[in-house]
């Protein structure tokens, strides 16, 4: 592991590199397998009684593979054309320089692994590292219909699921050249084709050295590729989706993540998405018809730092009423570079920028081409801060259906600010103009529709003389129509941008004379540069927000299902008892309260060991519990842990007042508080948070 100071230094260096505009093309370190045995699996001629170490003595079933703990350097080879049904979950971990490799042998179709209803994941790795999975066909179908209810009958089905559950940093997971299709999950970020998931409520957990490359994913619900984590706590971040495990862990990003050369067709919601990463590179991917069952963005990222998103084609998204964009810099992102991408025919537009109550700041969007994107081209949602959009070519043809060039979606976090637009060409046959909140423009080209921003001091408003605007097709190389004719007024009409990445969309070096406007730098003879003053991107400073009061690390209560024997007051909610927020309270009804009452923490089949209960209450002198017993369930009956506990409250305001009850260390699946009395100034009793700990 890298020392903490070294990690911080590397993170700072990456920020500087990204914002300096250097095109990052590196990939995770290539590791060659060393030593180990090679095992063969043949579904027709194999036999699990064989040794498995030659094609003539192959194993037969997934059961045999799953029962084996493999060693560093081992290879597991499935026969080409073979077919297996069930879950593939081989055990063991490789080592640095000696990963365990899954691949195929022989000639023919990729080996097919078909999931079964009883297992949500067709291919699974759990708390394992140094694995490479190559050249399989994977499917996980369900006959149940798609639903946005994440608890629906389909379940959170996955093609490949890589789970890190409280295991710290896991290294080197490569998923390459898989054909994944017909994965029929429900609407969650933990369901889809290839899902990486970090759960670090108690142990900060993440991945290092992840490569997802060359895969084809078709008809995958809900996501094509998703990297997920619950280790998000920083900068005042609020609540995530209800299916993400709580309590949330300390900020722990996955590092050295690369998602490249994948094709995703008809992902029900998002095609490629990632969160809680630092330095992710997402490039050379093709996304078609994402969000075809529910609104979302095709390629989006959240709670991530130092993202590079480049050379991707995103097109034909559906359901664009809210999202539906080709690309989305979503909530909590610090430092994103979006460059050399082609977005076209997307139902919700080209770019979405989102901020809720945390940071989304320091975003650069440059040298991209947008053709016939619909709805809106740019959407700013919430208090976006510090965006530099430059040298993008935007074409709004009749197929776009009269979009707005930009709009602003109101969020409680506030309005966008510091959005600067330079050297872009906006070519339109019909649009509805701009919402200019937080934006400034200079040295852009406007032609047709309502594109003109009159405050642009150095605007170009005549025919830009593009070679063939609107002629782009499917494919990154079909957009030569956005190059400039030799007499284009855009040649030399732009303002120079410092640290500009060094190239245009087409790979031409910058600059040839004075900068051109749009995603193409003209390569013919031009006058010498006139030494205009370059625009310098100044990142906004990042000031950590104070952490709101909440439970200490190790609180077990969010793992439990809470129930109360007394009815809940209207406007309150039982989840307020263990949602890790002191701002959300649970309250009993305010009329007809009698005692005793019970609050039960039910951990299901999981046993937990605890020795301390903590109650957090506001206005305790008016609504705090004053008498209680504590009990646990031994499998047949409730057994007293502590009886006759008396609580005295001092606060009659919004102070978070805590009462702590210590008891002998006890292991059980259920604990409950027997409430024998309470202050009933307003007729009810209430708790802002109930916490359970095992303090050694």
N, C-alpha and C positions, 0 to 999 in steps of 0.2 A: 504493500500500500504506500502511496505517496504521503510524505509528511504534510501536515496541515498547512504549514507556511508555503511549501512548494505548490500545493494545490491552489492556494490563493494567488500566488504569483503567476501560475499558468493561466488561471481564469482571467486575470487582469491583462495578460499578454494577448489572449484571444480577443478580448473586447477591443483592444487597440488595433489589432490586425483587421477585424471585421469593419470597424468604423473607418479605417484607413482605405477601405475599398479593395483590398487584395482578394482576388478570387481564390477561394480555398478549395483545393482539389484533392486533399489528402484522404486516405482511407484508413480504417483500423489496421493495426500492425498485422501483417500476414504471419501466421504461425504454422510451421510445418509439423506434422505428426511425427513422433519419435517412438520407436519400439511398439510393443503391444501386439495383440493377436487379431486376426481377421476372422469374423464369424459370418457364415452364409445362411440365408433363410430362403427356403423354396416351398411354396404352399402346395405344390403338387407332388414333388418327389422327395421332399424332406421328411425327417423323422426326428421328433424331439429327443429320442434316445441316442441320436448320433452325437458325435463330438462337436459338430458345427464348424470346424476349422478348415474345411475344404468344400468346394462346390459339390463334390461327390458324397459328402457326409453332412449335408446341410440340415439345419433345424427346420421345423415346419410352421410353428404357430407363434402368434404374438405372446401367448401365455409364457412360452419358454423364454422369449426375449425379455419380457417384463419381470420375470423371476430372477434374472441374472444381474448381478452388480458388476459393471464393467470397470476396467482399469484405464489409466492414462495411456493413450496411444492405440487403444482398441478400435477396430472398425466393425460395423454391423452392416452387411450388404444384403439387400433384398433383391430377389431375382426379377429382372425386367419382365414385364407382362404378367407378373404375379398379382394376386388379389387377396387381401385380408380384411376381415371385418372385426371391429372392436377398437379398443384403445391401445395405442403404442406408448408405453411409459417405461423405458429401460432405466435401470438404476445406476448410481455411481457418478463420479465426476472425473474429468480429465485433470491435466495440470498444465502449467505454463510451458509451451513448446510441445505439449503432447495432448491435444484435445481428443475426445472420443468422437468418431465420425460415423454418421449414418449416410449410406449412399446406395447405389444400385450396382448390379453386375449383370453382364450379358447384354444382348441387344433386344430392342423392342420398346414397348411403351414403358413409361415410368411405373414402378410398383404402386398399386392402389391400396390405400388404407381408408376404409369406409367406417365412419363412426356409428355407434349404436345409441339408442335412446337413453340407456341407463348411464351413459357417461357423457358429460357435457363437452369434453375435449377429446378430439381424435388423437392428436399427438401432444404429449404432456412432458414437460420438465418441471420439477418442483424442487427448489432449493439446491439446484445442481449448477455446475459451471464447467467451462471449457468443453463445450459441445458444438459440433457442426452437423447440420441436418441438410442434406442435399437430395435433389432429384427424386422426389416422391410426388405422387398424385394423392391429394387428401380431400375428403368430403365429409360433411356431417349434416345430413338432411333431416328434416322434420316434416311431418304431414300437417302440423298445426299451422294456422295462419300467422303472419307477422303481426305483432302488436307493439304499441308504445308503452304498454304496461310491462315494466321490467320483471315483474313476477309472473308473467304469462306462462302458458303451458310449454312453449318452446324451451324456455330457460336460456341461460347465458351460454349458448353453444359456441364452440371455437373449432377452427381447423387445427391450428397450432397454438398452444397455450404455454407460456414460459412464466412461471410464478416464483417470485422471491417473497417468501413469507417470513419476516423477522429474522433474516439470515445475513444482514449486513450487506457488503458489496460482493456481488457475484460477477465473475469475469468471463469474457469471451464466449458469446453465444452468437453463432452464425446460422442464418436461415437462407438457403440459396437454391434457386432454380426449381422451386416447387410449383406444381399446378394445383391450386386450391379452388374449389368451386362448390356451389350449393351448400353453403354453411348457413343454416337457418336458425339464427338466434333472435332474441328479443332486442328491443331498443335500449341498449346500454353501451357505455364505452368499454365494457369488459366482454363484449360479444362480437365475433367476426372471424376473419380469415387468419390473421397472425396477431396475437395479443400478448404483449409483455406487461406484466403487472407486478408492481412493488407494493407490498403491505408492510409498513414499518411503524406500527403504532407504539411499540416499545423499543425496538431496535432499529435505528435509522437504516433503511435498506434501499438499495438501488443496483443498477447494472453498470458495468464498465466494459467497453469494447463489444459493441453490438453491431452486427452487419446483417441487414435484410436486403438481399440483392437478387435481381433477376427472376423474381417470382411473378406468376400470372394468377390473379385472383378474380374470379367471375361469380356474380350472384352470391355475394357474401353479406350477411345481415348480422349486426348492424354496420360494422366497420370492415374495411379492407385490412388495414394495418393500423394498430393503435399501441402506443406505449403509455402506460397508465401508472399512477403512483398516488398514494395517500400521504406521502411525506412532503407536505406543502406549506407547513406553518412558517410564515414570514410576512413582513410588510402588511400586516393587518388583514390578511386574506380571510374571507368569510367561508360560507358553506359551499361545498361541492354537491354533486348529485347524490341522491339518497342511496344509491347502490355502492358508493365508494365507502370502504370500511372506515369506521370511526373507533377510537379517536384518531385524528390526523397526527401524523408524526412530524418531527422536526424536518425542516427543509433539507432534502438529500437528493440532489439531481443525479440522474444517470449521465455518464460521460462517454466520450468517444463513440457516439451513436451515428451510424450512417444508414440511410434508407435510399437505395439507388436502383435504377434500371428495372423497376417493377411496373407492371401493367395491372390496373384495377378497373374492372368493368362492372357497373351496376352494384355498387355498394349501397345498401339501403339508406344509410345516412352519410357519414363521412367516409372518404376513400383512404386517406392517409392522415393521421393525426398523432400528436405526441404531446406529453406534458411532463414537467419536472425533469428537464434535461439541461445540460450546459454544453454548448458547442455542437449541437446536432447539425449534420449536413444531410439535406434532402435534395437529391438531384437526379436528373435523367429518368424521371418517372412519367408514365402516361396514365391519366385518369379520365374515364369516360362514364357519363351518366351516373355520377354520384348523386346521392340524396334522392333517389328515385322513389323511395317510400315515405320519407320524412324530411322535413327541412333541416339543413345543416350546411356546412361548407365542404367543398371537395378536399382541399388540402388546408389544414389548420393546425395551430399549435397554441398552447396555453401554459402559463406558469413556467416559462422556459427562458433561458438566457442564451444570448450569442448564437442565434439561429442563422444558418445560411440555406436559402431555398432557391435553387437555380436549375435552369435547363429542363424544367418540367412543362408538360402540356396538360392542361386541364380544360375539358370541354363537355358541353351538353348536360350540365347539371339540371335537375328538375326541382320543383317545389321551392321557388325563389321568393316567396312572400316575405320571409324574414332573413334567411341567410342565402343559400344557393349560390354563393360566389365561388369563383375558381380558387381563390386564395383568401386566407383569413388570419391576420395577426390578432389573436384573441386575447382574453384577459390575462394580465400578469406577466406579459412578455417584456423583457429588458434586452434590447439590442438585437434587432432582426435585419438581415439583408435579403431582399427579394429581388432577384436579378435574372435576366435572360430567359424568362418564362413566356409561354404562349398560352393565352386564355381566350377561349372563343365559345360563343353560343351558350353561355352559362345563364341559367334562369334568373339568378340573383345578382349578376354583375361580375366585375373583375376582382376588386379588392374590398375586403371588410376589415375594419380596425375596431377592436372592442376594448373597452375598459369599464369595469364595474367599480369596485371600491378599492382597488389596488393599482399598481403601476402597469401601464402598457406604454412604453416610452422608447425613444431612440430607434426609430424604424427608418430604414432606407429602402425605397422601391425604385429601381432604375433599370433602364434598357429592357423593358418588357413590351410585348405586343398584345393588345386586346382588340379582338374583332367580333363585332355583333354580340357582345355581352348585353344582357337584358336587365330590366328593372332599374338598376342604377349601376354606374360604372365604379364609383367609389362610395362606400358608406362608412361614416364615422359614428361610432356608437359609444357614447359616454365621454369621459374626460381623457381622450387620447392626448398625449403630450409629445411634441418634438418628432415630427415626421418630415422626411425629405423625399419628395417624389420628383424624379428628374429623368429626362430623355426617354420617356415612354411614348409609344405610338398607339393612339386610341382611335379606332374606327367604329362609328355608329352607323351601320347600314339599315336598310328597310327591315331586314330580318331582326333587328334589335327591338322593334316595337315601341319606339319613342321613349327611351329611358331618361332618367335624370342623370346628369353628369356626376353630381355628388349630392348626397343628402346626409342629414344628421338625425340619428335616432336617440331620443332623450333617455338618459340614464340618471339615476340618483347621484352618481359620482360627479356630474357636472358636464361642461361643454369641452369640445376639442380645442386645442390651442397649439400654436407654434407649428402649423402645417405649412410647409413651403413647397412651391411648385415651380420648377424651372425646366426650360428646354423640352417641354412635352408638346406633341402635336395632337390636337383634338379635331378630328375630321368627321363631320356628321351630315347625314341626309335628313335628320329629324330627331331632336331631343328636347327635353323640357328644362334645360338650363341647370343652374347650380344652386345649392345651399352653401354659402361661403363662410359659415361660422368657423372661426379660428384659422382661416386660410389666407395666404398671400400668394400672388402670382407675379412672375417676371420672366420675360424672354420666352414665352410660349407662343405656339401657332394655333390659330382658331379659324376653322373654315366650315361654313354651313351651319344649319340648325340654330340653336340658341347658345352656342358654345362660348361666345365672346365674354371675356372678363374685362370690362372697360378699365379697371384700375391697373392692369398690366402695363408698366411703363415702356416696355420694349417688345410689344406684341407684334406678331406677323399675322395679317388677316387676309392675304391674297391666296390664290390657289397654291398649295404647297408643292404641287407637281411631284407627287409620289409616282412610282413606276406603274402600279396597278392596285390602288387601294381597294380592299374588300375581296381580293382574289385568293386569300389564304384558304387552304383546305385542311385536311387532317394530317398532321405531321409537322414537326418543328422546322423542317426545311422547305415548307410550302409558302413561306411568307416573304419571298423576294419582292413582291409587289409593294412592300413598305420601304424599299430602298429609294433613293432620291435620283431624279433625272438631273442631267448636268446643268440645267438652268433653274434648278429649284431655288426659291428664295430662302429656304431653310439652311442652305449651305453657309456656314460662317456666321449665322444669325444668333447663335446661342451664347450663353455666358459660361466660362470655364468653371468646372467643379473640382476642387482639390480632392485627391485620393478617390478617384472615380472608378477604380477597378481595372483601368487600363485597356478595356476593349468594349466594343458595342455588341448588340445582340448577335451579329453575324460573325464575330471573331476579329473584326478589324481593330487595329490599334488606335488609341486616342492620343492626341487629336491630330487631324490633318488640317493645319491652319487654325483659324478660330473654330470653336465647337459648332457642330450642326445641331439642329433641333430634331428630336425624334430618336428612335432606337437604332438608326443607321448613321454611321460616319462616312460621308462621301469620300471615295478613294481616288478621284481624278485630280487634275491640276487645279489648285486653288491659290489665292493670294497668301502671302505669309501671315502668320498670326500677328495681331495688333496688341498683344500683351494686355488684354483685359484683366481686371482684378478677379482672381478666382473666388468662388463661394466656398467657404469653409464650414463644414458641418460641426456644430458644437453640441455634443450630447448634454442632455439635461442631467443634473446631479441626482443621485439616488440617495434619499435620506430614509433610513429604516423607520417605519411607523412603530409607535409603542405597541407592545403586545397587550391585547385586552386581557383583563383578569379571567382566569379559567382554571380548570383542574390541573394538578401537577402531573408530570409524567408517571405512568404506571397505573392510572385510574382504570379499574376494571369495569366500571359500570356501563360504559357504552357497548360492551360486548353482550349485555343482557337485554332481554325483553322486559320492559317495565309494565306492571299492571297495578291498578288500585282498586280496592274493594268498594270505595265510595265513588260516586259519579264525579266527573270532571266539570268544573265551572265553564260555562259557555265563553269562548274566546281563548281558553287555555288549551293545552295539549299535553298528553302524557309523555311525549317525547321530550318535553322541556325538562324532565327530571334527569336525563342522561345524554343531552345533546352537546355537552362540553361548552356551553355558553351560559354565563350567569345572567344574561339579559332575558332569557326565556324561562318563565316560571311555569310550574304546574300548580293548580289550585283546586281544592275540593269545592263542591257546591256551597252556596252561602246561606242556605235555608235547611233546617232540619238535620243538622250535623249531630250524630251520636257516636259513641265510642264503645268498643274499640273499632279501629279501621286498620287495614293492612296495605302496605306497598311491597310488592314482591319483585325481586330481581331473579329472572329465570334465564339461566345460561344454556338451556336445552340439554344436549348430550355432553357438553363440555364441562369438565370440573375445573373450578378455580379455587385457589387458596388465598384467604384474606384474613387480616387481623385488625382492620380499622375501617370505620364508617365515618363519613363526613357529610354534614348537611350544611348547605349554603342557603341563607334566607335573607331577604330584605324586609324591612318593616316587621322585624321579629316580635316586637312588643305587641303588635296588633294581630299577627297571623302565624307566629312561629309555633311549632310543636313543643310541648312542655313536658310530656311524659311518654316514654316508649319502652318497649322490650325489643330485643333483637333475637331472631331465631334462624335456624337453618333446617333444611329438609334432609333426613338421613336415608331416604328411599322408601320409608313407610310412614313416617310421622314427623311433625315439626318439633324440634328440640330447642330449648332455650339456650342462648349464648350469653345474654346479659339481660337482667331484669331490673325493673324499677329505676330506669335512668331518668333523672330530672334535668331539664334544660332551662336555663334562664337567659333571656335575650335582653340586650341593652339598646338596640338601635330601633328607632322609629322613623327611619328614612331609607334612602336607596343604598346605604352602605351594605356591602357584601359581608355579612357576619357569618362566621363559621362555628359550628359545634362539632367536636370530634369525640367519637366513642371508640375506645380501644377494647379489644377482646382477644381471647386466646386464638392462636392461629388455627383455622378451620378450613377443610377442603370439602366442597359440596357443589352441587349443580344449581341450588336455589337458596337464596337468603331472603328474609323478609323483615320489615319493620312493623311491629305491632304498635299502633298509635293509640295511647290511652287518654291523652288530653292535649289541648292546644289553646292558645290565645285566639279568641273568636270576636275580636273587636268589630269586624265587618261581617261576621257570620261564617267565615271560611277560614281554613288553614292552608298554608302554601309553602312550597319549597322551590327555590330557584335552581338548585342542582343537588343531586344525591351522588356521592362518590364512594367508591370501595377500593381499598388498597391492601397490598401485602407488603408491609414495611418490615424488612428483615432486621 
